[in-house]
Amino acid sequence: MTFLKARVLLWPLLLVIVLVVAGMGAAFAFGGLNALALGSLFTSSSNERDSQVIKFDTPMQEVALLSLHIEGIARDEGKGEILGFAVPASEKTTLIQYKFDAKLGIDGSQVKIEPTGPGSFRVAIPEFISIGFDDPVFEDPIETNNVLSWLAPPAAQNRMINNILSDENKQEYITQSEAALKAQAQVFYSGIIKSVDPEITIDFEFAG
């Protein structure tokens, strides 16, 4: 009799176990679906595009006439401000030491050689240009600070380097070297023409 009572009391326990297992299975299935749903909701994608337009121009026939060795120190000074007013003792100075070789010359494709008579030619030289820089070296910047220099904005090193290699500086190198460039252009083209006939007379004409 006791055994039967015990057996009868096992049924509720088995029923509870079945319900728990079924519930766990449903929860697992539901959780899996939720995971899939959440995965579809929170996926990320990226799409990179690079649009370019390439134009083919007549290539330059660069003729290097001079190479200038340039060394210098670029200086940037800043100070902190509060409400538009400069703060005393907030000055910051940044120095960058640099050196490079600046190549100057002409576009050889623009040079015109025309006969002006028997045994004489005129050579028209175009404007002098900056061809590029060789072996540029920019040392690590050096900063000198005052007590409140942390208020000053940091120096833009890229901007300082761009200023060193600016078009204005390139033109300055050309202007300072104009006489040497003209002399070197005469030597260069005279050597080419006179290698054909040493008796040829050459007249040079420079742009500008």
N, C-alpha and C positions, 0 to 999 in steps of 0.2 A: 504493500500500500504506500509506504514511504517512497519506494522507487518510482511508482506511477506518478506521485505528486511531483517528484523531482523532474520526471520527464515532461510532465505538463508545464512546469515552470521554465523549461528550456526553450519552449517555443517563442515566448516573448523575446528572449535573448537572441535567438536566431533571427527573428524578424528585425530586431534592432540592427544586428550586424549587416543583414541584407540591405536595409535602408541606408546604413552608413556607407557601405561599399558603392551602392547605386549613386548616392549623393556625391561621393568622391569622384566617381566616373563622370557624372554630369558636370561637376565643378571643373574637372580637368579638361573636359571637352570644351566647356564654356570659356575657360581660361585660355585654351589654345586658340579658340576663335577670337577672343579678345586680343591675344598677342598678334595674331595675323591682322586683325583690324587696326590695332595700334601701329603695327609695322607699316601698313599701307598709308596710314594717316601721317606718319612722321618720317617718311622717306625723303631723302634729299637728292637733288640732281644738279649738275653743273653743265653749262654749255658755253664754251669759249669760242670766240670768233676773232679772226684777224683779217681785216680787209686791207688790202694793199693795192696801190696803183703804181705801176712801174713804167716810167717813160725812158726811152733810150735816146740820149743826147749824143751829139758828136763828141767822142772822147777827146780830152785835152792832151796835147803833146807837151807835157811840162818840161821846161828847160831850166834847170837850177843853175843860177849864175853866182849866187853868194850863199854862204852859210855863216850866220852870226851866232856866236856863243853868248848866251844871255844868262846872267846870274843876278839875283836880287832877293829882297825880303818884302813880302806883302804885309801890310799892317791894317788891322781892323780895330776900331775903338768904339766901345759902347758904354752906356751908363744907364742906371736904373731910374725910373720915373714913377712918381705917384701922383695921380690926378693931373698928369701933364707937366708936373714940375720935376726937374732933375734932383736926384737925391745926392747930397754930398758924400764923398768917399765911396761911391758905387761904381767908379770907373773900372772897366775891364779892357785890357789890350791883348789882342791875339796876333802873333807873328808866324808867318809861314815862309821858310827859306826855300828857294827854288832855283833850278837851272835847267837849261835846254838849249838846243841848237835850232835856230829859226832859218828855214830855207826860203830864199827869195829868188824869183826868176820871172819867166814869161810863159805864156801859152804859145808854144812853137807853131801850132797850126794857124795862128793869126799873123805870123810874120809873112811879109810880102817882099819878094825880090823881083825887081823889074829892070829891064835894060833901059838906059837913058841915052845911049849912043854907042858908037863903036868902042868896045872894050871898057864900057863903064856901066855900073849898075847902082840902083838905089835900093837900100834895104829899109823897109818900114817896120819899126819895132812897136808892138802894142804896149799897153800899160803894164807896168810891173805888178806882180801879184805875190802873195804869200802862198808858198806851195805846201808848207806843213812844218811840223816840229819833230825833231829827232831827239831821242834819249831824254824825255822829260823826267825830272826828279823833283818831287815835292816832299820836303821833310815834314815830320810830325809837327803839328802846331805847338807853339809855346805861349802860355798865358801868364800875364802879370795881373794880379788881383789886388784890389783894395779891401778894406774891412767889409764894406757892404756890396761888394761886386756880385754877390749872388743875386742881387736884384736886377742886374743887367742881363739882357737876353744873350744866349750863346751865339758865338760867331758862326755864320753859315760858311763852312769851309768850301763846299762846292761852289758857292757864289764867288768866293775869293779866288779860287782857281780859274773859274770862267772869266773873271775880270783880268787875270794875268794873261790869258790866252785870247782876249777879246779882239774883235775886228779893229777897234780903235788902236790898240797896241800894234797890231800887224801893220796898219797903215803908217804908224809912227816909225816903225823899223824901215819901211820902204822909203819914207820921206828922208830919213836921216842917211840912208845909203844910196840915194838916187845917183850921185856922181859915180860911185863905184859900180853901180849896176849898169850904167850907160857904158862905162869903160869896158866892163867885162863882156857886155853884149857885142861891142865892136870887135873885141879880140876873138870872141867865139865865132861870129859869122865871117869875119875877115879870114880866119884860118880855114874855114870850109871853102869859101869862094876862091881864095888865092891858091889853094891846093890844086885847083884845076888850071889856073893861069895866074902866075905871080904878077903879071903886068896889068891886071884888071884894076880899074879905079872904082872905089866903092864910096858911095855917099850914104850916110845914115840919117834916118828921120825917126824921131821918137814921138809917141803919142802924148798929148797933153802939153 
